[in-house]
Amino acid sequence: MIPTPTYLQFHLVFSLPALAALWALAPRYSGSRRRAAAGIAVLVGIAYAYTTPWIAYMIRRGAWSYADGAVLVRALSIPLGEYLFFTIQTLLVAFALHRIGFDPTYREGDLDRRPRVAGVLVGVAALVVGLWLVSLDASFLYLGGLLAWVGPVIALQWAVGGGRLARAPRPWLAATFLPAAYLWVADRVAIGLGTWRIAPEFTTGVAVLGLPIEEACFFVAAGLMAANGLVLFEWVLDRNDRRIAAARERHGDAIDRTLGAIDPLEPTESIDPLEPAEPLDPLEPLEPTDTGVDPADLDSGR
């Protein structure tokens, strides 16, 4: 009989080898490595900040539990292995997304209102339905809590860049479901070995090959938020770069128009004090000037 593995042993056998394989298969990234790394770091931070309260609540309610000895360290009721999973799944999705490849370029139509509104409506509907299911019966705690957890994030992501996500859905869909499919198998093995247990009283009882439907939806939901977030992170930066470039171009055009209004080759009416006076014509009689002396007085000797 195979002994029950600990949570950390689960990562050593399933999570970390998959992560290393994706790292080895990842092609040379053609975009900005600094931006890709920053996007991953931001998403990992968001995963910890947003997921920790929800996971802690579900564990305290008893939606899932762990075998004796499977957890070595806890914080806020959450095992250390669960915290590591926040980072590991985000990295799995990120490596898969960059292995598949995606275009972060901002294009005309990415701010189309229709997909943005549709995505917001779906996210809000998930939140409302999730809260309703939680209040309906204890067996919907996991499923309803999951919908209420993912709904606001989906609404926010699609409100920001729904047009971009709708324009090219294949990369983020593949980066969502390929890691999720692997994690379905790994999770089913861990449940079978007893590393953790999903409480039947807090689930619908619907399972696929022994994997509760709530667990399957969890991996999809977490991967979806990570994949969309990574795409939108670089897309927003590219859009900002284009706005700055356009502003600089408009500023440069304004300066060019101002300078263009003054023709440096056009003579001006100003008088140069160093310029020699026009020569006099000796044959042209001079006009008399008023000196204030009467010529008759000169003739009379006065």
Contacts in CASP RR format, 6 or more apart in sequence:
PFRMAT RR
TARGET T0000
AUTHOR 0000-0000-0000
METHOD contacts of the structure
MODEL  1
MIPTPTYLQFHLVFSLPALAALWALAPRYSGSRRRAAAGIAVLVGIAYAY
TTPWIAYMIRRGAWSYADGAVLVRALSIPLGEYLFFTIQTLLVAFALHRI
GFDPTYREGDLDRRPRVAGVLVGVAALVVGLWLVSLDASFLYLGGLLAWV
GPVIALQWAVGGGRLARAPRPWLAATFLPAAYLWVADRVAIGLGTWRIAP
EFTTGVAVLGLPIEEACFFVAAGLMAANGLVLFEWVLDRNDRRIAAARER
HGDAIDRTLGAIDPLEPTESIDPLEPAEPLDPLEPLEPTDTGVDPADLDS
GR
2 193 0 8 1.000
4 67 0 8 1.000
4 69 0 8 1.000
4 70 0 8 1.000
4 193 0 8 1.000
4 194 0 8 1.000
4 195 0 8 1.000
5 13 0 8 1.000
5 70 0 8 1.000
5 190 0 8 1.000
5 193 0 8 1.000
5 195 0 8 1.000
6 69 0 8 1.000
6 70 0 8 1.000
6 71 0 8 1.000
6 72 0 8 1.000
6 195 0 8 1.000
7 66 0 8 1.000
7 70 0 8 1.000
7 71 0 8 1.000
7 72 0 8 1.000
7 79 0 8 1.000
7 80 0 8 1.000
7 81 0 8 1.000
7 82 0 8 1.000
7 195 0 8 1.000
7 196 0 8 1.000
8 72 0 8 1.000
8 80 0 8 1.000
8 81 0 8 1.000
8 84 0 8 1.000
10 81 0 8 1.000
10 186 0 8 1.000
10 190 0 8 1.000
10 195 0 8 1.000
11 81 0 8 1.000
11 84 0 8 1.000
11 85 0 8 1.000
11 88 0 8 1.000
14 186 0 8 1.000
14 189 0 8 1.000
14 190 0 8 1.000
15 84 0 8 1.000
15 85 0 8 1.000
15 88 0 8 1.000
15 92 0 8 1.000
15 186 0 8 1.000
16 88 0 8 1.000
18 92 0 8 1.000
18 179 0 8 1.000
18 182 0 8 1.000
19 88 0 8 1.000
19 91 0 8 1.000
19 92 0 8 1.000
19 95 0 8 1.000
22 92 0 8 1.000
22 95 0 8 1.000
22 96 0 8 1.000
22 99 0 8 1.000
23 95 0 8 1.000
25 99 0 8 1.000
26 95 0 8 1.000
26 98 0 8 1.000
26 99 0 8 1.000
27 98 0 8 1.000
27 99 0 8 1.000
29 36 0 8 1.000
29 98 0 8 1.000
31 104 0 8 1.000
32 234 0 8 1.000
35 233 0 8 1.000
35 234 0 8 1.000
35 237 0 8 1.000
36 94 0 8 1.000
36 98 0 8 1.000
36 234 0 8 1.000
38 233 0 8 1.000
39 230 0 8 1.000
39 233 0 8 1.000
39 234 0 8 1.000
40 90 0 8 1.000
40 91 0 8 1.000
40 94 0 8 1.000
40 230 0 8 1.000
42 233 0 8 1.000
43 90 0 8 1.000
43 94 0 8 1.000
43 226 0 8 1.000
43 229 0 8 1.000
43 230 0 8 1.000
43 233 0 8 1.000
44 86 0 8 1.000
44 87 0 8 1.000
44 90 0 8 1.000
44 91 0 8 1.000
47 86 0 8 1.000
47 87 0 8 1.000
47 89 0 8 1.000
47 90 0 8 1.000
47 222 0 8 1.000
47 226 0 8 1.000
48 83 0 8 1.000
48 86 0 8 1.000
50 153 0 8 1.000
51 86 0 8 1.000
51 149 0 8 1.000
51 222 0 8 1.000
52 76 0 8 1.000
52 78 0 8 1.000
52 83 0 8 1.000
52 86 0 8 1.000
54 145 0 8 1.000
54 149 0 8 1.000
55 78 0 8 1.000
55 82 0 8 1.000
56 76 0 8 1.000
56 77 0 8 1.000
56 78 0 8 1.000
58 64 0 8 1.000
58 141 0 8 1.000
58 142 0 8 1.000
58 145 0 8 1.000
59 65 0 8 1.000
59 77 0 8 1.000
59 78 0 8 1.000
60 77 0 8 1.000
61 141 0 8 1.000
61 202 0 8 1.000
62 199 0 8 1.000
62 202 0 8 1.000
63 141 0 8 1.000
63 142 0 8 1.000
63 198 0 8 1.000
63 199 0 8 1.000
63 202 0 8 1.000
63 203 0 8 1.000
64 196 0 8 1.000
64 197 0 8 1.000
64 198 0 8 1.000
64 199 0 8 1.000
65 196 0 8 1.000
65 197 0 8 1.000
65 199 0 8 1.000
66 79 0 8 1.000
66 195 0 8 1.000
66 196 0 8 1.000
66 197 0 8 1.000
67 194 0 8 1.000
67 195 0 8 1.000
67 196 0 8 1.000
67 197 0 8 1.000
70 79 0 8 1.000
70 194 0 8 1.000
70 195 0 8 1.000
70 196 0 8 1.000
71 79 0 8 1.000
71 80 0 8 1.000
71 81 0 8 1.000
72 79 0 8 1.000
72 80 0 8 1.000
73 79 0 8 1.000
73 80 0 8 1.000
74 80 0 8 1.000
75 83 0 8 1.000
89 179 0 8 1.000
89 183 0 8 1.000
89 219 0 8 1.000
89 222 0 8 1.000
89 223 0 8 1.000
89 226 0 8 1.000
90 226 0 8 1.000
92 179 0 8 1.000
92 182 0 8 1.000
92 183 0 8 1.000
93 175 0 8 1.000
93 176 0 8 1.000
93 179 0 8 1.000
93 223 0 8 1.000
93 226 0 8 1.000
93 227 0 8 1.000
93 230 0 8 1.000
94 175 0 8 1.000
94 226 0 8 1.000
94 230 0 8 1.000
96 174 0 8 1.000
96 175 0 8 1.000
96 178 0 8 1.000
96 179 0 8 1.000
97 171 0 8 1.000
97 172 0 8 1.000
97 175 0 8 1.000
97 227 0 8 1.000
97 230 0 8 1.000
97 231 0 8 1.000
100 171 0 8 1.000
100 174 0 8 1.000
100 175 0 8 1.000
101 171 0 8 1.000
102 168 0 8 1.000
102 171 0 8 1.000
102 172 0 8 1.000
102 231 0 8 1.000
103 168 0 8 1.000
104 231 0 8 1.000
104 234 0 8 1.000
104 235 0 8 1.000
104 237 0 8 1.000
104 238 0 8 1.000
105 235 0 8 1.000
105 238 0 8 1.000
106 164 0 8 1.000
106 235 0 8 1.000
106 238 0 8 1.000
106 239 0 8 1.000
106 242 0 8 1.000
107 164 0 8 1.000
107 167 0 8 1.000
109 163 0 8 1.000
109 167 0 8 1.000
110 161 0 8 1.000
110 162 0 8 1.000
110 163 0 8 1.000
110 164 0 8 1.000
110 167 0 8 1.000
110 235 0 8 1.000
110 239 0 8 1.000
111 161 0 8 1.000
111 163 0 8 1.000
112 162 0 8 1.000
112 163 0 8 1.000
112 166 0 8 1.000
115 158 0 8 1.000
115 162 0 8 1.000
115 163 0 8 1.000
115 165 0 8 1.000
115 166 0 8 1.000
116 158 0 8 1.000
116 159 0 8 1.000
116 160 0 8 1.000
116 161 0 8 1.000
116 162 0 8 1.000
116 163 0 8 1.000
118 158 0 8 1.000
119 154 0 8 1.000
119 155 0 8 1.000
119 158 0 8 1.000
119 159 0 8 1.000
119 162 0 8 1.000
120 155 0 8 1.000
120 158 0 8 1.000
120 159 0 8 1.000
122 151 0 8 1.000
122 154 0 8 1.000
122 155 0 8 1.000
122 158 0 8 1.000
123 150 0 8 1.000
123 151 0 8 1.000
123 152 0 8 1.000
123 154 0 8 1.000
123 155 0 8 1.000
123 158 0 8 1.000
124 151 0 8 1.000
124 155 0 8 1.000
126 147 0 8 1.000
126 148 0 8 1.000
126 150 0 8 1.000
126 151 0 8 1.000
126 154 0 8 1.000
127 147 0 8 1.000
127 148 0 8 1.000
127 151 0 8 1.000
127 152 0 8 1.000
127 155 0 8 1.000
129 144 0 8 1.000
129 147 0 8 1.000
130 140 0 8 1.000
130 143 0 8 1.000
130 144 0 8 1.000
130 145 0 8 1.000
130 146 0 8 1.000
130 147 0 8 1.000
130 148 0 8 1.000
131 144 0 8 1.000
131 145 0 8 1.000
131 148 0 8 1.000
133 140 0 8 1.000
133 143 0 8 1.000
133 144 0 8 1.000
133 145 0 8 1.000
133 147 0 8 1.000
134 140 0 8 1.000
134 141 0 8 1.000
134 144 0 8 1.000
134 145 0 8 1.000
134 148 0 8 1.000
138 201 0 8 1.000
138 202 0 8 1.000
139 201 0 8 1.000
139 202 0 8 1.000
139 203 0 8 1.000
139 204 0 8 1.000
139 205 0 8 1.000
140 204 0 8 1.000
141 202 0 8 1.000
141 203 0 8 1.000
142 198 0 8 1.000
142 202 0 8 1.000
142 203 0 8 1.000
142 212 0 8 1.000
142 214 0 8 1.000
143 203 0 8 1.000
143 204 0 8 1.000
143 213 0 8 1.000
143 214 0 8 1.000
143 217 0 8 1.000
146 214 0 8 1.000
146 217 0 8 1.000
146 218 0 8 1.000
146 221 0 8 1.000
149 221 0 8 1.000
150 221 0 8 1.000
150 224 0 8 1.000
150 225 0 8 1.000
153 225 0 8 1.000
154 224 0 8 1.000
154 225 0 8 1.000
154 228 0 8 1.000
157 165 0 8 1.000
157 225 0 8 1.000
157 228 0 8 1.000
157 229 0 8 1.000
157 232 0 8 1.000
158 165 0 8 1.000
160 232 0 8 1.000
160 236 0 8 1.000
161 232 0 8 1.000
161 235 0 8 1.000
164 231 0 8 1.000
164 232 0 8 1.000
164 235 0 8 1.000
165 172 0 8 1.000
165 228 0 8 1.000
165 231 0 8 1.000
165 232 0 8 1.000
171 227 0 8 1.000
171 231 0 8 1.000
172 224 0 8 1.000
172 227 0 8 1.000
172 228 0 8 1.000
172 231 0 8 1.000
173 227 0 8 1.000
175 223 0 8 1.000
175 227 0 8 1.000
175 230 0 8 1.000
176 220 0 8 1.000
176 223 0 8 1.000
176 224 0 8 1.000
176 226 0 8 1.000
176 227 0 8 1.000
177 220 0 8 1.000
179 219 0 8 1.000
179 223 0 8 1.000
180 216 0 8 1.000
180 219 0 8 1.000
180 220 0 8 1.000
180 223 0 8 1.000
183 219 0 8 1.000
184 211 0 8 1.000
184 215 0 8 1.000
184 216 0 8 1.000
184 219 0 8 1.000
187 211 0 8 1.000
187 215 0 8 1.000
187 219 0 8 1.000
188 209 0 8 1.000
188 210 0 8 1.000
188 211 0 8 1.000
190 196 0 8 1.000
191 197 0 8 1.000
191 198 0 8 1.000
191 210 0 8 1.000
191 211 0 8 1.000
191 215 0 8 1.000
198 212 0 8 1.000
198 214 0 8 1.000
198 215 0 8 1.000
203 212 0 8 1.000
203 213 0 8 1.000
203 214 0 8 1.000
204 212 0 8 1.000
204 213 0 8 1.000
204 214 0 8 1.000
205 212 0 8 1.000
205 213 0 8 1.000
206 212 0 8 1.000
206 213 0 8 1.000
207 213 0 8 1.000
208 216 0 8 1.000
END
